[in-house]
């Protein structure tokens, strides 16, 4: 009986509203602090996202105006102002697309291709042969881009070019010209001779670069890098091959125009 009475009292006590657990209400100051922390965190995240988006623009301006990188220095000497190919006539001594000793060509007809030019006496000795060798090696190292570059050897002096020299030149233009005429156009470096250098002419017929004298195994790659940079920079407007040379390019009777890459592509309909 007593147990039942005790259980009844405990049950009534448990159901009584005042006997339920009551949690403390939040303190207003704490609520304000929590909201302030949440707001600060949100602002920080927003600023962080904004800085991530703006950083590339800011860095680019800082780099351009204050930390501007130095430009790449070429190995060859830039010719400023450039010098246009003069109207000089020369005899085509060797070229696979022409008949040697029959054609007379005007040098400015070679426009339309990059020209890697060397100058040498008809009696080509060790230094001359070395220059022509590296001229060919550099040209070959250009890979498929070599179709945009022609090798030219301007021969001076009297006599005939040795057959073994011509054979080793492959598809280079070998043109016999007057030394006095070439001196008016090309110019050697200080204390150097005209035949010490390789000269670079752009497709518009402007002599624009002279490479240092006595190219060797250690410096030939530097010449190639200069050429590759120029070819990349001009690839949007410079295409392999030149337009067909005019009929009057070859002045002697019975001579024919030289077929070129452009004429092959178009079927010669120019």
C-alpha atoms as one frame of an Amber mdcrd trajectory, in Angstrom:
protein
   0.000   0.000   0.000   2.798   2.295   0.913   4.586   1.440  -2.306   1.585
   2.370  -4.378   1.275   5.668  -2.575   4.953   6.416  -3.200   4.676   5.594
  -6.908   1.615   7.799  -7.215   3.428  10.720  -5.658   6.457  10.218  -7.892
   4.204  10.135 -10.960   2.416  13.313  -9.963   5.745  14.979  -9.263   7.108
  14.007 -12.696   4.052  15.378 -14.518   4.078  18.659 -12.705   5.148  21.553
 -14.977   7.415  23.088 -12.428   9.348  19.891 -12.042  10.541  19.893 -15.776
  14.165  20.795 -16.574  14.540  24.441 -17.677  17.596  25.580 -19.751  19.117
  28.973 -19.198  18.239  31.640 -21.755  21.200  32.929 -23.864  22.886  35.989
 -22.556  22.319  38.943 -24.951  26.019  39.901 -24.927  26.989  36.389 -26.040
  24.460  36.448 -28.881  25.857  39.763 -30.080  29.417  38.395 -29.941  28.490
  35.243 -31.896  26.787  37.321 -34.607  29.796  39.635 -34.775  32.173  36.661
 -35.188  29.982  35.167 -37.908  29.865  38.500 -39.766  33.635  38.949 -39.528
  34.218  35.431 -40.840  31.919  36.050 -43.800  33.630  39.334 -44.634  37.043
  37.686 -44.454  35.971  34.929 -46.854  34.481  37.484 -49.243  37.677  39.564
 -49.208  39.797  36.427 -49.724  37.756  35.420 -52.785  37.985  38.958 -54.153
  41.782  39.051 -53.700  42.191  35.703 -55.451  40.259  37.049 -58.453  42.054
  40.407 -58.557  45.604  39.163 -57.859  46.495  38.187 -61.482  45.500  41.635
 -62.766  47.403  43.453 -60.027  50.500  41.305 -60.520  50.453  41.870 -64.275
  50.397  45.650 -63.786  53.168  45.495 -61.188  55.267  43.314 -63.482  54.760
  45.571 -66.489  55.347  48.926 -64.785  57.796  48.096 -61.987  59.347  44.662
 -62.525  59.341  44.622 -66.321  61.376  41.617 -67.541  64.290  42.292 -69.837
  63.758  41.409 -73.495  65.471  38.419 -75.028  68.824  39.330 -76.470  69.587
  37.969 -79.894  72.935  36.437 -80.727  73.060  38.234 -84.051  73.443  41.997
 -84.395  70.285  43.760 -85.534  70.787  46.147 -88.435  68.993  49.437 -87.808
  67.839  50.787 -90.110  67.545  47.749 -92.316  68.992  47.804 -95.838  67.007
  46.687 -98.876  68.497  44.251-101.385  70.045  46.407-104.098  69.400  45.951
-107.774  72.565  43.951-108.477  72.832  41.490-111.330  74.817  38.318-110.908
  75.439  35.080-112.753  73.779  31.992-111.270  76.713  29.626-110.885  74.864
  26.865-109.105  71.320  25.957-108.130  69.402  22.716-108.725  66.470  24.567
-110.322  68.545  26.374-112.925  71.175  25.621-115.519  74.589  26.835-114.265
  76.445  29.479-116.235  73.397  30.344-118.324  71.320  32.588-116.111  71.743
  36.154-114.949  69.586  37.105-111.982  68.885  40.361-110.159  69.369  39.878
-106.419  66.149  41.661-105.509  64.293  38.872-107.322  65.146  36.631-104.339
  62.587  38.417-102.174  59.821  36.318-100.652  62.019  33.996 -98.595  64.271
  34.399 -95.593  67.809  34.462 -96.973  70.855  33.221 -95.076  73.671  34.888
 -97.006  77.403  34.266 -96.986  80.043  36.041 -99.076  83.295  34.541-100.279
  85.967  34.550-102.936  85.735  32.103-105.801  88.865  30.461-104.369  87.121
  29.103-101.263  89.690  28.000 -98.685  89.388  26.640 -95.124  87.545  29.533
 -93.455  85.234  29.887 -96.434  84.430  26.162 -96.494  83.801  26.206 -92.741
  81.369  29.091 -93.089  79.472  27.338 -95.882  79.418  24.094 -93.884  77.792
  25.695 -90.843  75.418  27.626 -93.087  74.131  24.301 -94.416  74.081  22.593
 -90.998  72.086  25.425 -89.410  69.636  25.342 -92.316  69.169  21.574 -91.967
  68.639  21.894 -88.196  65.567  24.078 -88.811  63.620  20.949 -89.777  60.436
  21.581 -91.742  60.868  25.334 -91.279  63.887  25.265 -93.591  61.438  25.470
 -96.501  61.023  29.127 -95.565  64.773  29.844 -95.702  67.082  29.902 -98.718
  70.855  29.675 -98.507  72.732  32.138-100.697  76.459  32.251-101.397  77.551
  35.457-103.114  80.774  34.644-104.926  83.315  37.348-105.736  86.572  37.343
-107.667  87.583  35.838-111.000  87.755  32.227-112.032  85.521  29.220-111.523
  84.106  27.704-108.334  85.564  24.259-107.697  83.104  21.472-108.632  83.494
  19.767-105.241  82.460  23.001-103.496  79.339  23.309-105.644  78.440  19.687
-104.999  78.654  20.183-101.245  76.362  23.217-101.315  73.290  21.223-102.289
  70.308  23.476-103.070  71.990  26.773-102.159  71.936  29.728-104.526  75.475
  30.404-105.782  75.564  33.782-107.493  78.657  35.495-108.827  78.622  39.234
-108.154  80.925  42.222-107.996  82.640  42.663-104.632  82.319  46.457-104.954
  78.518  46.146-105.332  78.170  43.899-102.275  80.254  46.222-100.089  77.712
  48.960-100.801  74.994  46.755 -99.295  76.455  44.440 -96.658  78.868  45.597
 -93.987  81.161  43.507 -91.761  81.510  43.999 -88.031  84.317  46.059 -86.476
  87.749  44.729 -87.442  86.145  41.964 -89.505  86.003  41.088 -93.186  82.911
  40.768 -95.327  83.305  37.009 -95.699  83.632  36.423 -91.920  79.880  36.588
 -91.255  76.520  35.110 -92.114  73.918  37.742 -93.014  70.145  37.392 -92.656
  67.668  39.000 -95.053  63.912  38.952 -94.319  61.218  37.983 -96.877  60.650
  41.642 -97.731  64.215  41.856 -98.973  65.654  43.788 -96.024  69.048  42.919
 -94.556  68.191  42.950 -90.858  70.771  40.841 -88.956  74.477  40.032 -89.042
  75.792  37.062 -87.077  79.168  37.253 -85.316  82.247  36.181 -87.219  83.750
  32.699 -87.267  80.714  30.556 -86.477  81.699  27.282 -84.826  80.207  24.247
 -83.118  79.510  26.208 -79.922  77.915  29.230 -81.614  75.946  27.572 -84.453
  73.067  26.615 -82.075  72.761  30.294 -81.091  72.353  31.247 -84.755  69.698
  28.550 -85.133  67.783  29.836 -82.080  67.700  33.351 -83.535  66.347  31.983
 -86.797  63.708  29.879 -85.033  62.475  32.891 -83.049  62.198  34.989 -86.197
  60.407  32.219 -88.070  57.904  31.770 -85.225  57.282  35.503 -85.046  56.625
  35.740 -88.796  54.668  32.524 -89.344  51.318  34.367 -89.512  52.276  36.135
 -92.739  55.324  34.330 -94.163  54.677  31.114 -96.097  57.144  28.648 -97.628
  58.192  29.428-101.183  58.179  32.671-103.123  56.073  33.791-106.047  57.274
  32.815-109.492  60.155  34.941-110.659  59.362  37.217-113.621  60.121  35.904
-117.089  62.786  38.555-117.620  64.719  37.389-114.569  66.962  35.397-116.865
  68.282  37.666-119.516  70.158  35.322-121.755  68.256  33.762-124.676  66.815
  30.313-124.171  66.796  30.537-120.378  63.681  29.627-118.402  62.070  30.870
-115.231  62.947  29.017-112.075  60.088  26.830-110.774  59.441  27.523-107.105
  57.466  26.038-104.247  54.596  28.450-104.896  54.378  27.527-108.570  54.325
  23.827-107.708  51.417  24.272-105.310  49.400  26.351-107.738  50.299  24.283
-110.769  52.250  27.181-112.283  49.146  29.245-113.054  50.505  32.676-112.132
